[in-house]
Amino acid sequence: MSKLLNWFENDELFFKECRQGQKWQEYVGRYLEKQGVKVDIAELSFRDNPNVADYSDDEAGRWAVARKKMETARKEYVNTKDITILPDRVVEVKSRNLRFTSPKDFPFKTVIIDTVSGYNQKDPKPRLYVSVSRETGAMIATNGWASKNWQKERKFDRVRKIWEINYECPIEHWKPIDYYLPSIKKYQNEQ
């Protein structure tokens, strides 16, 4: 599949990114479980997911059906919850191809929270955002209530090859994930 394909038509890249995201969601979820937090980690599944690689160019009818199913799969994916701290607190996980071990050595002044369009579609809004280094496994987090500190930035996404407007949060509002464990456990004990 050509790298020049529009992100919204590049199903192979969409599923690759979904699988990568799932790996890091499980990583964060398993860590939280080891710390005594009860969580539900979303499974990566799409109802009626077509394998678009199975269709040749002359199978236009089947391809049209596959495209419709892909559109459905993408719409279903928009509001999936990465992790739920039981019973109902949503955690959003973003993995980064960056090297960091804590907020102190994060290589930028801001951390991407989500695309503006992605955030606006989420219901309920995540209560905690976790950014994971794919290189070190380090996890930093910020409170979802800190949105007053966020700013909008237009950036080019090198993976998806599109311009996107993101919400970003200054690094001074991020902490190692363990900082949030006492309040998470308190919340669960009160339920």
C-alpha positions, 0 to 999 in steps of 0.5 A: 500500500502506498505511503502517499495514501490519504490517512483516511483511506490507508487501512493498513496503517490505521490497523498497524497504529491500532495494534501498536496502541493496544500494545502500550495500553496493555503495558500501562494497564498491566502496570496499574494492575501490579500496583493494585489498581482494578482496571479494564483494558479495552480489547482491539476488535472491530465488528465485521472487519474486512481484510482489505488485502483479500480484494483484487482491483476487479472486485469493485463490488466487494471492495465497496462493501469493505470500504463501508465496513472500514468506515464503520470500524473507524467510527467505532474506534473513535470513542473506545476507552483505552483503560477504565479504572474501575468502575468508570474513570477513563485513562487515555494512553499515547505511546511516543517514539521518544526517549524519556524517563520522567517529565524532567528529561522529556525532550519537548516543552509540551506533550500531545494530549490528543487531536482536537477532533478526537478529544471532542468526540470522547464521551466521557472525557478521560480523567488521566492521560498517560504518555509512554516512551516506546524506547524506555517504557517510562510513563508520565501522566497528567490529570484530565481536569487540567484542560485549562492548561492545554493549548492548541497546536497545528503539527504535521503527523509524520506517521499518518502524513497529515496536518492535525490540530492537537491539544498539548499540555505543558510538561510542567503539568506532567508527573511520573504515573506513580504520583497518581496512584494514591488518588486512584486507589483512594477513588477505588476504595470509596466505591 
